[in-house]
Amino acid sequence: MKKILIKSSWLLAAVMTLASCSKFEDLNVDPKSASEDQVQLEFFIHNSITGAQMDPHIAERVFVLYWKTAGRQQFGGGLSSGSSDDGWSTDYYRYLNGWLNSINTAIQLGEKKVESGDIKEYTNNLIQVARIWRAYLMSEMSDNFGPIPIEGFNGTNPTYSSVKDIYYYMLDELKDAVSKIDENVVNPDALGKFDLAYGYNYTKWIKYANSLRMRLAMRLSEVDAGKAQSEFEAAVATGKYIKTMDETFQVQEQTGWDPLSGVMSREWNSQILSTTLENLYTGLGGVPSASQLDADKQPYVKPADYAGLYLPDHFAMATNDPLAGYWLDGIPNVVDPRGLATFILPGDYSNPNFSKYPSYDQPTWENTVGNLNDANNNVQVELDGKFTWNGTNAGNWGVKGTRNAFRSGTVGGWPRMAQEYRTSTNKRIFFAPWETYFLVAEAAERGWTVPMSGKEAYEAGITSSFEYNGVSQYLGAYLTSTSYNNDGTSVSWDHTAEPPATRSMNFKNGYTNATGTVAIKYPVNNLYKNGSVRNDHLTKIITQKYLAQVPWLPLEGWNDQRRLGLPFFENPAVEEPLPALPALNSSTYMTSDIRFFPQRLRYPTNLSNSNATGYQEAVSMLGGPDAVLTPLWWAKH
């Protein structure tokens, strides 16, 4: 009897764990002794999709500490300050190879079965599903590292391809795979359990493939506009793409310690509000915070023209955050409703969505009080973060950071990620309808042929996001709002008036309690139209797309910022120099520059030893050194 040749020995162990991690007892066979009749494509597809959900070890390193910090979905240093961790990247690269190894094995096995005539009615469709999923995995790997192998992940040293060639390949694969799926195939009942996303509903796989093709095509918009347009228009012309939540590519999480554990479930990760999100949410949409809050929190709502306590000796000033040096001792007058639903106010213990993590250390989440100290380490100011709305930014805060015990030690004093995303009972989203609509809106804005106007698609994307977050009651007022957020962007599609250069705001000196007024400037985003535009249609689209992707798709938020320079990301603070960002200094911190933001992950150092030729090929195609600050081909240069 013929045996299956699987080129990666450690993949055998991965396949053997399939039954235990998925609780499918009937799959517990030894692939070493399994015949081709016994080992099926669905085993390997299932193994790849399951693995890519990320077990807690790799999820913490990649999803939380890499993507969420680089994409500014939470406060964090590391990658957002220009530094990657070789150990984390080594692990991630290894995991990615495993997921791709599994899916390639599925495709190879399927093609071999077709060649031999040993097929079932659904075999061809499973091959196409595997090709679609492989395209996603390749995009994830390339969007993080850059050049990767097209033909590889089989235990041998592969040849690397440029990012352009990879994108062309993925787009071709998606188009061809969709064309070869037979939607009329009827599956046996048992097959569906092997597909955690769609239960092998082939129509939904087609819709996911076309939406993914739209995403990847749009990625090329700034460097290969003709290809981007032709691929996008071809995908959207099918009419079969993700439009409703029941078509979302999402996978149910489960409690425990395995690949289906929640990607944000580790209790020691605080996941507190970033300055980027604070500025995007605050003022956006015109919905009064008081109307969103229970009675006990309404007295904490501040006037719209109030900046907060001015504490320049303890909060970083060497950054282009428009409210650098200010700490808001309350709740903004207006906050995007999704903001208050996704990040729960400190001290709001009665809120069922308040995260009481770490559960083993109650003082960490319960304490909202911290001190600002003087040069002798005596208490100068006491801050209570209860019912306040502040983000914080990364970078080097120098002496100010040393004296700010509230920032360094009062985790409970900052808004934090809602508990519903942390308990491993949700569904991890890979592609939702709001993203499709915002992609269509951007395509319309570029003058491409799409089935909806830019305004219709834009508002459909916001509507989808509001429905998901359970805040649809505010949608009508939100869509017509002309109020600006802290970055100078409003919601209404028809309102494209630029904000004034400054806004007059009241503040209180945090040391003396003296009151005053100050002219707060809106930030200048030099990465987009030389900083002259804050409220055009594309800024609105990407702002809303970014907020809709919180918290499930931080990689896409990072991708858009790298591609377009949108939305506005404030610079990391440089009260003292950041060695990983040498161009960001006391003379440049008020300017946005791609040299101030991470562009990719460095290849693992062991790659140059295990495949020296391939490593050199990869680096030669980067267009720069193997460094965090080297932009990818499709990114803004």
Secondary structure, DSSP 8 states (H G I E B T S, - for coil): --B---S-HHHHHHHHTHHHHHT-GGG---TTT-BTTTS-HHHHHHHHHHHTT--HHHHIIIIIIIIHHHTTSS---GGGGT---HHHHHHHHHHHHHHHHHHHHHHHHHHHHHHHT---TTHHHHHHHHHHHHHHHHHHHHHHHS-EESS--SSS---EE-HHHHHHHHHHHHHHHHHT--TT----GGGGGG-TTTTT-HHHHHHHHHHHHHHHHHHTTTT-HHHHHHHHHHHHHT--S--SGGG-EEEE--SSSSTTS-TT--TT---B-BHHHHHHHBTTT--BGGGGS-TTTGGGB--TTEEEEE-TTTS--SS--TTTTEE-SSB-SBB-HHHHHHEE-TT-TTSTT----STT-HHHHH--EEEEE-TTS-EEEEEE-TT----B--EE-HHHHHHBHHHHH-GGGS-EE-GGGTSS-SEEEEE-HHHHHHHHHHHHHTT---SS-HHHHHHHHHHHHHHHHT-GGGHHHHHT-----TTS--S-TT------SEEEEEEEETTT--EEEEEEE----TTTGGGT-SSSHHHHHHHHHHHHHTTT-HHHHHHHHHHH--S-----EESS--TT-TT-STTTTTS--GGGS-------HHHHHH-HHHHHHHHHHHTS-SSTT---TTS--
